[in-house]
Amino acid sequence: MKAGIVGLPNVGKSTLFNSLSSAKAQSANFPFCTIEPNVGVISVPDERLLKLEELVKPQQVVPTTVEIVDIAGLVKGASTGEGLGNQFLANIRETDAILHVLRCFDDDNVVHVDGNIDPIADKETIDIELQLKDLETVEKKLEKTKRAAQTGDKEAIAEAKILEEVKNGLESNRSVRSIDLDDELKKEHIKPLQLITDKPVMYVCNVDEASAVSGNKYVEKVKASVGDENAEVLVLAVGIEADISELETFEERKEFLDDIGLEEAGVSKLIKKAYSLLDRSTYFTAGEKEVRAWTFPTGAKAPEAAGVIHSDFEKGFIRAEVITYDDYVKYGSETRVKEAGKLRIEGKEYVVKDGDVMNFRFNV
């Protein structure tokens, strides 16, 4: 799973990345300070994992992770190769979701690439470049599909129709995720194109300390402008997050957060929301050697979820032994859960739930 941090130069992308990851991207007060994409593997905070550790007392605990990519700042003309546009757009295409950082604070000491603070204009600059790149992809596909449609191929005719809808939407400066399309046709004909503006997106409003709790006028404008995108909006004081990441102990971080009126570090919220944005869920395995969180596609059936551990688990799947997280906590151990009759045996059609504690039986 990979989420890419994008935005104009100097909006706080690399500072945010530094706060998220132990890897250090350059962070400087000038455009293009990040020339190559930086990658960090980020553990997903999950209180349930800590509780299972407390109950099971394993030799080790392994959380689930999200890969975060810091992609260098885009500029106007990126879709035609301006700046390092083609390289940046290729990096975005490889991600599963987009974290779009918008500058929502005033500071004369931090230059803006366009000279003034306007997060909506910044968003539109990025959107247009991504839409133009998607339009290029759609037009190439549509040209081929129309030739097939002229022979009377019914599938090609249906594909050409939905491609025309997407083309018209992009030409009207609408991202693919905002275009009202038939779900089945979109899944069949549009998803395989991996269009950039069809990826799920979270807008990260980078604010000053005074706006960290309740936001500001810029944040309100952003929320109003993304209503048709089904997008997440997160308010984050990136500068504060950088300060928090430098503190060594939990107690120091908690005291810092209390002083500014925050219950939780913003980066923790961001990681959780990014994980949710990727439409992933978590199940657990719990034993003396290891308590571990496993990521699986939300809605997956038991064999597919088992395959996350090893492909043999999916191929030779026999059954799954399932305990709900709440039951595990209530009874305190797998043995007591069994005694209470709360351990379930599930087959191949079982849809795994977020938080399930599972053992798989298989034979290859």
N, C-alpha and C positions, 0 to 999 in steps of 0.2 A: 504494500500500500504506500502510495507516494502522494504527498500534497506539496504543491509549488507555491512559494511566496512571490507574488508579483506586485508591481506598482511602478509609478514614475520614480526617477532618481531622487534620492534625498527625502523619502517619506517615512523612513524608519525600518525598512525591510531587514537590513543586515543587523541592526541593533536588536530587532525582534528575534532574528535567527540566533544571535549570540545568547539571548536570554533563554531560548528553547534548548539549545544544544551545547555540549561541552566542546564541540568543534567551534573554532573562531573564524568567522568571516571578517574581512576588513570592514571597519565602520569609520567613515570620514565625511566631512562636510563638503563633498563635491560629487557630481554625477559620475556614474560608472566606476565607483570604487570597488565593486565586485565584478570582476571580468569573467571569471569562470563560475558556473553554478556550484555552490557549496552544499554538501549533503550531510545531514545529521540524522541519526536514528534515535528517536525520542520515545521513552517509556510512557505509556498511557497511565495516568494516575487512576487507581481503582481501589476504593476503600474495602471492597469485598475481598480482594486478594490479601490485604493486611489482616482481615478477620480470620480468613482461612489459615493463614500462617500462625496466628495466635492459637487456633484450635488444634491444628495438626502437628505443629512444631517440626517442620521438615528440615532437611539438610540445606536446601536452597529454595529460593522463590524466584520465578521467572515471569515478569510482566509481559503483556503484549506491547507492540511498538508501532509507531507510525514513522515513515521516512519523510523528512522535511527537506525540501530543496529551495535554497535561496537563489532565485533567478535574477540576473542583473537587470537594471532598470530599462524599461522600454521607452521609446520616444516616438514622436510623430514621424510617420514614414517607415516604421519598423517592418510593416508588411511588404514593403518594396526593398528592404535591405538597409534602411537607414540605421546608423549606429552599428550595432551588431545584431540587427533585427532578425535575420533568418535563423541565426544560431539560437537566439533567445526563444523564438517561437517554436523551434524544434524541441527545446527543453521543456516548454510548457506542454506541448503535445504528449510528452511521455508521462505526464502526471495524471493521477486519478481525480484530483480535486484541486481547486484554486483558492488560495488565501490572498485576497486582494487588499493590500494595505493602502489606506487613504489618509492623507495628512489632514487632520482636523484640529490644528492648533496654530496659534500665532506666535512667531518668534523671529525677530529681526536678525538674530544671530545665525539662523539656519536658512540658507538660501533655498528658494524654490526654483525649479528648472524653468518655469514659465513666468516667474517674477511676482505672482500673486497667489493667495490661498483660496482655492475653490475646489473642494473635493469632488463636486459633481462634474466640473470640467475635466478634472484629472481622470475620473472614472470613464468619462466619454472618450478621452484620448486613448486609453487602453482598450476600451470596448471596440472602438472603430478599427484599430489595428488588428485585433483578434477576429472581428467580423469579416474584414477584408481577406484575411488569410483563409477563413472558412469558406467565403464566397468563391475564392479561387479553386478550392477543393471540390465544392459542389458543382461549379460550372463544368469542370473537367469530367466529373462523373455523369452529369446530365447530358453532355454531348454524346457520350457513348451509349447511354440508356435510350436516348431518342432514336438513334439509329436502329437499335433492337426493337423499339416500339413500332417503328414504321413497317416492320415485317408482320405485325399483328400479334406479337408476343404479349399475352395478357399481363404477365408478371412485370414485364418491362414497362407497359403502359401505366400500371399502378405505381411503379417506382418513379417513373418520370413525373407523375402528378405530384407526389409528395416532395420530390426534389424541387419542383417549380415553386411549391409553397415555401420551402426553406429558402430558396434563392430570393423570392420576393420579400420575405421577412428580413433577410440579411441586407438587401438593398434599401430597406426602410430603416436601417440602423437598429434592428432588433436582434438580440442574441438568440441562438437556437433554443435555449432553455425557456425563452419567453414566448415562443411561437406555439400556438394551439394546434397540436398534431394528433392524429389517430395513434393511440399507444402501440397497437400491434404493428402498424406500418412503420412507425418510428423505430421500434425495436428491430424490425427485419431489415430496413433499408437505410436508416440514418445512423443508428448506433455503430455499425461496422466502420463508418467513415472516421470515427474518433474526432469529431469536430470540437475545437477548443471551447467555443461558446456554449456547447452542450454539457460541459463538465459542471458538476455542482460547485457552487462558489460561496465563500464566506467573506463578507466585507469587514475588515478590521479597521475600525476608526481609531487612529492614533491621536490621542488627546493629551492635554497637559494635566498636571497633578490635580488642579482645581476641578477638572471635569471628569476625573477617573470614576467617580461613583454614579453621577447622574447624567453625564454627557453634556453637550452644548448645542449651540445653534447649527453648527456644521453637521453634527451627528443626526439631528432631526431632519436636515435636508437629505442626507444619505438614505435614511429610513423611508422617507417619502418617495425617493426616486427608484427604489428597488422593489416596489410592491408587487410587480408582476413577474418577478424572477424566482419566487419561492426560495429566497436566499437567506442565509443567516447574517445578522449584523452583530458584531461584538465590539464593545467599547473597551479600549485598552490604552493605558498610559505607558507606552513602550519604554520611555526613559525611566519610569519607576520600576518596571519589570527588570531592566538592566541592573538597577541598584539592588533589587531583591536577590537577583541571581548571584551577586557577589557575597551575600551573607552566608556564613558557613553552617550555622545551626538552625534547626527548626524553631527554637525559641526566639532567636533573633529575627527570623522572618515573620513569625507570628506577631511579635511586638511591633515591628515595622508596619505590618498590615493594619493592626489595631489603631496605630497612631493616625493613619490616613483614612480609617473608616471602611476598610475592605475585609470581607470574611475569608477570601481565598485569593491567591495569586492569580492574576489575569492569564498567565501562560498556562496554568492548569485548566482553566475554563476553555482556553483555545484548543488545547490538545484533545480534551474530551469532545468538544464540538467538532473538531476536524475528524475525529474517529467516527462520530455519528454521521457527519457529512458524507463519508465514504460508504455509508450504508452497510456498516459492519457491526457484528455483535460479538460477545465474548462467552465462551464456556470455560470451565475449569477442570483440571485433573488434580487430585489431591492424594498424596501418599507420603510416606516417611522420607523418601529420597527427595521428593520435589512437589511443591505446589506451583502450578503453572496456569497462566491465562492463555487461551488460544483464540485467535481471531478467525471468524467464519462469515461468509456472506449472510446477511439477515434473510431469514426465510429458508435456509438450506435444510435439507433432510439429513438424517443421521449418518448415512454412508458418506455424503459429501463432507460433512463436518469432521468425520473420522479421518478422511483423507488429508486434512490439514496437518495431522500428526505424521502420517506416512501413507503413501499411495497404496501399500499393501492392506492397510486398515480399511480402505474403501473397497478394494477389489474383493477381499475375502470377508467382508462384513457379515456377521451373524446376528448380533444384537447389541443394544446399548443398555447399560445399567445407569439409571438416571436418578439423581437426587436434586430437588430444587434447592437453591442457595438458602432460602428462608428455613427450610426443614433442616439443612445441615447445621445452621447456626442455632436453631431451636433445640436440637437434640445433642449437638456438640461433637459427634463423631459418626463415622460411617456405620460402625457396629450398632450404636444406639438407634440410628435411623432404620436399619434393617429390623431391629427388635420391635420398633414401632410400626412396622409394615409400610414405611414411606418410601422404600426404594422400589422404583418401577423398572420393569423390563420392557423396552421399546424396540420395534422392528424398523425395517427399511423406510417406511412411510412417515416415521416420526419427524415432525418439524422441530428442530432444536430451538430452545428458548434462551434468550440472553440470561446468563447467570446459572445455567444448569451445571451441576457437578457430575462428570460422566466417567464411566469406564466402558471400553469397547471390547467385545469379544469378536475375534476374527480367525479365519483359517485360510492360508494360501497354499 
